[in-house]
Amino acid sequence: MNLKNLQVLRIKKGISYQEMSEKLYVSFQYYWMIENGKRGLSYEMAINIAAILGTTPDEIFLSNNLTIG
């Protein structure tokens, strides 16, 4: 899971941790733990995060460095 993309997209959209947590109806701490890899997230949460950021879960959470080999 590539959480750096999540942080970059959130910052590009000008959304703070607090605003993101409010939009997701979770606590600030809960969202902070997701973004910092301290807590896993459900598929439903990934979809909700992507919707807020105007993208897809794959664009946020899949690594762009995948290789076949």
C-alpha positions in Angstrom: 0.0 0.0 0.0 1.4 3.4 -1.0 0.3 5.8 1.7 2.6 8.6 0.4 0.2 9.1 -2.5 -2.6 9.6 0.0 -0.7 12.4 1.8 0.4 14.1 -1.4 -3.2 14.1 -2.8 -4.7 15.4 0.4 -2.2 18.2 0.6 -2.7 19.1 -3.1 -6.4 19.4 -2.5 -5.8 21.7 0.5 -7.5 19.3 2.9 -6.2 19.1 6.5 -6.2 16.0 8.6 -9.1 17.5 10.6 -11.1 18.3 7.5 -10.5 14.8 6.1 -11.5 13.1 9.4 -14.7 15.2 9.5 -15.6 14.3 5.9 -15.1 10.6 6.7 -17.0 10.8 10.1 -14.0 9.5 12.0 -11.8 11.0 14.7 -8.7 13.0 13.8 -6.6 10.4 15.5 -8.2 7.5 13.5 -7.5 9.3 10.2 -4.0 10.2 11.2 -3.3 6.6 12.0 -4.5 5.5 8.5 -2.4 8.0 6.7 0.7 7.2 8.7 0.4 3.4 8.4 -0.5 2.8 12.0 -4.0 1.4 11.2 -5.3 -0.6 8.3 -8.4 0.5 6.4 -11.4 -1.2 4.9 -12.2 -1.2 1.2 -15.2 0.9 2.0 -13.0 3.5 3.8 -10.6 3.5 0.8 -13.5 4.2 -1.6 -14.7 7.1 0.7 -11.2 8.6 0.8 -10.9 8.3 -3.0 -14.2 10.0 -3.5 -13.3 12.9 -1.3 -10.0 13.3 -3.2 -11.7 12.9 -6.6 -9.9 9.8 -7.7 -9.9 6.0 -7.4 -8.6 3.7 -4.6 -6.1 2.2 -7.1 -4.7 5.6 -7.9 -4.1 6.3 -4.3 -3.1 3.0 -2.7 -1.4 0.9 -5.4 2.3 1.5 -5.8 3.4 2.9 -9.2 6.5 0.8 -9.0 4.9 -2.6 -9.6 7.0 -4.8 -11.8 6.5 -8.3 -13.3 9.5 -10.5 -13.0 
